[in-house]
Amino acid sequence: MKPIYRLAELIDSVNTALGQLCSVFVLAAALICAGNAFIRYGISMSSNAWLEIQWYLFAAVSMLGASVVLKLNEHVRVDIIYGRLSTRRQVMVDLFGLFVFLLPICMLLVYLSWPLFTKMLSSGEMSSNAGGLVRWPAMMLLPLGFGLLTLQGLSEIIKRIGFLRGEYAMSTNYEKPLQ
């Protein structure tokens, strides 16, 4: 197998592992939410830190899970026209969307969010809520998530160009390389 396809598989495996971590985050968020509700209504206590951990976990699932959704080809698209196209034309539409929309927007968002993250990290910015948490871990998810989505976009481009060249077999989720 060509090194470029190994690179695509490496990107895919990293994002798959992060997707599995996100499933743990969903469980943790659900347990924390249930625990918060029980403590708040059962014994009339509450903590802003626990509430903020919930939205940190939600942010992690959203930002780190987006690349897995792209990898699995489960992202939103208008299937009225796309579904009627041949696989080859679907791949060309995908390439257009990846090159024209996904990559430029993700790279712009990494560029714009990185300074915000570094500012929060260096200043140690805290939540304005009493007992709140530091903000930089949540802000770090923006450049990290869009960076991972950019990498997954590159992986998808590699696989789709490989398909068009006859070097990469396409399944419904574009994951099977030719040997």
Sequence and secondary structure as in RCSB ss.txt:
>XXXX:A:sequence
MKPIYRLAELIDSVNTALGQLCSVFVLAAALICAGNAFIRYGISMSSNAWLEIQWYLFAAVSMLGASVVLKLNEH
VRVDIIYGRLSTRRQVMVDLFGLFVFLLPICMLLVYLSWPLFTKMLSSGEMSSNAGGLVRWPAMMLLPLGFGLLT
LQGLSEIIKRIGFLRGEYAMSTNYEKPLQ
>XXXX:A:secstr
  HHHHHHHHHHHHHHHHHHHHHHHHHHHHHHHHHHHHHHHHSS   HHHHHHHHHHHHHHHHHHHHHHHHTT S
   HHHHTTS HHHHHHHHHHHIIIIIHHHHHHHHHHHHHHHHHHHHHT B SSTT  BSHHHHHHHHHHHHHHH
HHHHHHHHHHHHHHTTSEE  TTS EE  
